Amino acid sequence: MRLITIGEAAKLLSVDPATLRRHETTDGCWIELYGHRIRVHRMSPSPKAQRRFDEAEIYRVLARLAKAR
């Protein structure tokens, strides 16, 4: 598993990093985007901790979106 920053994830998904932050669920464990859930990995227990995303999971979401089109 390769964890990437919120900026890298946003670039792959073609959205602004603020969009990913805004779509985070209230428990802070998931992001709901385009009807798909993407797990958020926190680097510490703090709510303001840096977010990381599994690169393979981002690519799976992109593949599902491409199939839906």
Secondary structure, 3 states (H helix, E strand, C coil): CCEEEHHHHHHHHCCCHHHHHHCECCCCCEEEECCEEEECEECCCCCCCCEEEEHHHHHHHHHHHHHHC
